[in-house]
Amino acid sequence: TEPHRGPAWLVLPTYNEADNIEPFVAAVRSHLPADARILIVDDGSPDGTGERADRLADRHPNVSVLHRRTKEGLGPAYIAGFRRALASGAGLVLEMDSDFSHDPAYLPRLLDASRRADLVIGSRYIEGGGVSHWGPVRRLISRGGSAYSRLVLGVDVQDLTGGFKCFRREVLEAIDLDSVDVRGYAFQVEMTYRAISLGFKVVEVPIVFRDRRAGESKMDGAIVAEAIFQVPRLRFGSHHVARAERPREEPAVEEP
């Protein structure tokens, strides 16, 4: 299926990323198509991230900022960004961390794969992918989280917790965004599971994930606990996934 003809939008949620946001936006701009847009979604960062984002938007016509008053979590920030991108005519919507843990050089790889898939995931856990500069505990949490989610949900996506993605707009339009209420990293699991449940084609392309350059990780025990309890709800709870009227396809294809 041919991708939607609208431009690609990259949604970047930020909270206290003042040291990263300017060099990161410079890096992603060099790897995105000329007509792509960058939307920074700042959750009221007290360190001045929002002000730096505004300066970037003043300098670059393809950069805009969505200011949110309070820190509500990853999920609500992404949902707000997705809504803005869709309303502005995005054909593809990308998401990634804004701390250089996701290398901007991989953006063309995800965009190219979107020509043959509805959702592309930058995957740490297929051949050619990996993680660097992580300790054994962080590796165990990440790999264990993906394995646990894969087992509970019965899907064949290796990196279910990954947050480097490219959605065709049709996927986000088919998902009932109002009912996505997970706030932490389980949001990534939920969005991929919903796409698969709706019959969209999902592919994984290999990336190497590197720990952040500056600032502090947002991962904590509460986020891990949320994921443990929320994942079974997706499959077995009273929370039903709305299904679009479209033929079902193979849920996941691994890229070499």
Number of C-alpha atoms within 10 A of each C-alpha: 8 9 15 15 10 17 18 26 29 27 28 23 25 25 22 19 24 21 16 18 22 16 13 17 18 13 15 19 18 12 14 19 14 11 10 19 23 24 22 27 22 26 23 19 19 13 13 15 23 26 17 16 26 17 15 20 17 12 10 14 10 16 21 19 21 20 18 15 10 12 14 13 18 20 21 21 23 18 18 16 25 25 14 16 24 18 9 13 15 23 19 27 27 25 22 21 17 24 24 20 18 22 19 21 14 17 23 13 15 25 21 11 19 24 15 15 23 25 31 28 30 26 29 24 22 18 13 13 16 14 15 11 11 12 8 9 8 12 14 12 12 18 17 13 21 20 18 17 26 20 12 15 18 11 16 17 26 21 25 29 27 23 19 23 23 25 27 23 22 16 23 21 13 16 19 13 15 8 11 17 13 21 18 21 20 26 27 21 25 26 22 26 25 22 22 24 19 22 20 25 20 26 23 27 23 22 24 17 21 16 14 16 11 13 13 10 9 12 11 9 7 10 16 16 12 16 23 15 11 17 23 15 15 18 17 11 10 8 11 12 18 13 15 15 9 9 8 13 13 12 20 20 16 17 13 10
